[in-house]
Amino acid sequence: MAEVVDAFADAFAAGWAARGGQSDDLGDGLDVDRSDVVWRRSHAGAAPDDSDLAPFSRGAGPGRPTTGANATVGGAGAGSGGSGGGTVAGGTSVRLLGRLAEAGVTDRVELTDRKPDWMRARVRLDADVLGVKRTVRDLGLVTVCEEAGCPNLSECWSDGTATFMVCGERCTRACGFCLVDTRHPEPPSPDEPERVADAVARMDLSYAVITMVARDDLADGGAAHVAATVAAVRRRRPGTRVEVLISDLKGDAAALEVVLAAEPDVVNHNVETVARLQRAVRPSAGYARSLALLGRSALAGRTTKSG
């Protein structure tokens, strides 16, 4: 497959160069700027596999925890080819360092200075923030604001809004940028959609954002639960616009149709980073899969966005 991709890229590079007035006799090994998605393969160069995934992501349970004291790049704590789950100086996991190296990332920016004051989010506990907190607690809801450690929580909650996270607070994936807990999740709560609708009504929201954890343990990835939440909000607050920020639903087009059939006003799905860094940043997802989801949503006539 790597040879096919190289030939494909060279052929297109030669074609575009010819269109631009350059010679089309460029030969093999063109000097073009490539941003390939990292191949899913072991560091030893074996056939593509999941050897660099964490045990949890492979379906093998939580695995054995390692610490920086006994984990070194390429050492015993790193597992095969430096793709283990230990940490090195600076707190970066050996597995992540291996994926970054495959993507051509070898240097990092040392953060030696504190952020300037204008970049620092201020924690506020005014009446509006406490009111949102009380509503969320009374209804037993989860917000991505808290679970992901968002620094802008005070700002949003002061404005009387929050992003509700459904399907529980445990995610089946372990993306490198996210603080949401990765554990085997509980079954979705059947009454959660109605509780979210209650919160939207109490907070008098004209625009509600509903996100979700990735639920790879469910046949539909949690699509039916998201659709039920949209429907519950529609019944309770017909005039409220609803945005759903969903996972890739494992690339299941039928599951996406379930969400689209609920007619959310906006469908949001984040690709998070460029194609070249997908394997390092979100190893259980895929750039092409995310683009396919966004394309299907747009073709269905939904306002579609990504971040």
N, C-alpha and C positions, 0 to 999 in steps of 0.2 A: 504493500500500500504506500509506503514512503516513496518508492520509485515512481509510482503512478502520480503522486502529488507533485513530485519534483518535475516530471515531464509536463504535467498540466500547467504548473506555474511558469515554466520556461516558455511554453507555447503562447500563453497569454501575454507574458512580458514582451516577447518578440513581436506579437501582433500589435500591442499598444505602442511599442517603439516605432514600428513602421508607420502607424497612423500619425505619429508626431513628427514625421519627416526624417527620422533616424534610419540608419541602415537596418534592414531586417536580417542581415547575415551576422547575427550575434553569437551563433554557436551555442554550445552547451555551457552550463555553469554560469548563467548570467548573473551579473552583479546587481541584483535588485533587492529592494527592502522587503523582506518577508516577515510576517507576523503569524507564524504557524501556531495552531493549537498544539500543546504538548501531547505527545503520544502516550497512551496508557500502556506502559511497559515497565518491566523491572529494570533496575539500574545496571544489571549484568548484561542487558541487551537481549534478553530472551524474548519470546513471543509476547504480545500484549496480554496483560493480566491485571489483577487487582492487588498485586503484592505490596504496593505502596499505600494502600488504603488502611485505615485503622481497623482493628478487629471488629469494632462495632459496625463500621460501614460495610464490612464483608459479611455481616450476619453471624459473627462468631462470638458475640457477647462483648462485655466491656473490656476484656483483655487484662493484661497485667500492668499496673501503673509503674512508670519509671521516673526517676528524678534526675536532675542535672548532675548529681554527684556521681552517677555511674553511667551516664550516657554521653558518648562523644561521636562526632561525625565519623562514620565508617567503622566505629568500634562495636563492641559486643552489645552495648545498649541501643545501638541504632538499627539492629536487625539486618536483613539482607540489603547490602549495597547502600547503607546509610539512609534507609527509609523508615526507620523505626519511630516510636512515639516519644523518645526521650527529649531532653532539652539541652541546649548548650548555653554558653554565656550570653546574657541578654534576654533569656527566656524564650527564644524562638525554638520550636520543636525541630528535631532532626529531620522528621518526615517533611515538614514544610520547607526546610532549607534545601532538601534534595529536589523537591518540585520546582522551587525557584531557580535552582541551578540549571535544571533541564530547560527552563524558559529563558535562560540567558541572563538571569538576575544574579549578580555576584557581589555587588556592593550595596551597602545600605547607608541611609542618612542617619548619622549620630545625632540624637536630640540631647544637646548639652545645656540648652537654655530653656527657661520657663517661657510659656506662651505669653505674648504681650497681653496687657489687661483687656484690650478691645476684643481679643479672641476668646477670652475666658467667659464661660457661661456662669451667670449668677444664680445661686439657689435662692428661691423665694418661697416663703410659706405663708402667703397671704390668704385671705378668705376664699378667693376663687380657687386657688390650688387645693386648699383643704376641702372645699366643697366637692371638687372632682374626685379627690381621693376617697371621700366618704361614700360617694355614689358607687365607685368601683368596688370598694370593700363591702358595702351593704349588699350588693348584687352578686358578690363572689366572682367578679370578672377579672380577666387578665388583660394587661395593656402591654404593647411592645415598648412603650415609653419606659416602663420599669424593667421589663425582662431583658431588653437589649442595652440597658444603661444609657439611654439617650441623654446627652448633656443639655438638651433644649426642653426638658420636661417642664421646668418651671414656666418657661415662656408660653408653651402651648396650653398648659393647664390653667395659667392665669387668664388665658383667653376663653376658658370654659370648654376646651375641646381635648380629645384624646383619641389615640388609635387603638381600637379594640383588637385583641388577638384571640382568635377562636381555635378550636381543636386542641385546647390545652396549652400548657406552658412548656412542654417537653418536645424537642425536635428530634427527628430521626437522622438528621445530618449534623455535620460538625464543620461548617464553613469557617474559614480562617478569620473573617472580619466580624463575626457575630458572637455576642455574649449569651444568647439564649441557651438554656440548659439542653444538653444532649444526653438523653436517657430513653429507655423503653417507655413510651407514653401510655397513659391510661386511655380507655375508650372515650370518644367525645361525649360530653354531657348532653343528653337529649333536650334539656330545657335551656341550654346556653343561648340558642337563637332568641328566645323570648326575653331572656335576661338582658341581652344586648339591646333589644328593642326597647325595653324598659329604661335602660340608661340613656338611650338617644332621646326618649320622650322627656325624662327628668331634666336632662341637660339642654333641652330645647334646641337641638342641633338642626341646622338647615343643611349641613353637609356632614355625612358620617363616613369614616374610613375604617374598613374592616380588613385586617390582615390575618395571616395564619402561619402556624409552624408547618414545616414539611412533614407529611404523614405518609411515608413510604410503606408503613405497615398496613395501611388501609387499601382495599382494592381500587377505590376511586381517588386515592390521595387526599381525601377530605372534601372533594368537590360538592357532594350532596349536602354536607354540613354548612359549607359556605353559602350555597344556594338557599338553604333553609333560613339562614340568618338574614340574607337580603330580603327574602319574602316576609320574614317577621317584622323587619323595620318598615317595609312597605305597608303592611297592615296597620301598624301602630302610628306611623307618621307618613302618610301618603305624599306629602310635599317635600320630604327630605331626600336630597340627592345622595346616592350611595356609591362609594368607590371601593373596589375590592383589590387588595394587593395579595396576589396568590403565588403559590409555588409553581414549579413547572408541571406538577401533577404527573410526574414520571413520564411525560411526553404522551400521555393518553388523550387522544383527540376526543374520544367519547366523554371522558371526564370533563374536559374543557367545555363541551357542549352543554353539560349540566349547569355549569356556572353561567354561561352565556344565556341560557334559557331563562334564568332568573332576571335578566335584563338590568344588570347594574349600570349605572350611568357612566362609570369609568372602570376600565380593566387595567390594572397596573401589574407589571411583572418585571423585576429588576434583573438585568444581566450582570450588574455589579462591577465588571471590569472588562478590559479588552480581551479578544480571543486568545492571545498568546499566554495570558496569565490565568485563564479559567481553571486549568488543572491544579494550579497552586492555590488559588483563592477559594474555589468551590468544587472540590474533586468529585462530588456526587452529582453534579449537574453537568450541563453542556451548553456551549454557546449556540450551536445549531438548533438544539432542542428549544432553547429560550426564544430564538428568533422565530421558529415555527409557531410557537404559542402566540407570540405577538402578532404575527402575520394572520393567523386564523382569527384572532380577536378583531383585528382591523377589517378583514374581509367580511366578518359578520356584522359590520356596521357599528361596532362599539367604539367609543372614544378610548384610545389605547395609549398608554404611556409606559416609560421605563426609566430606570435610574441605575 
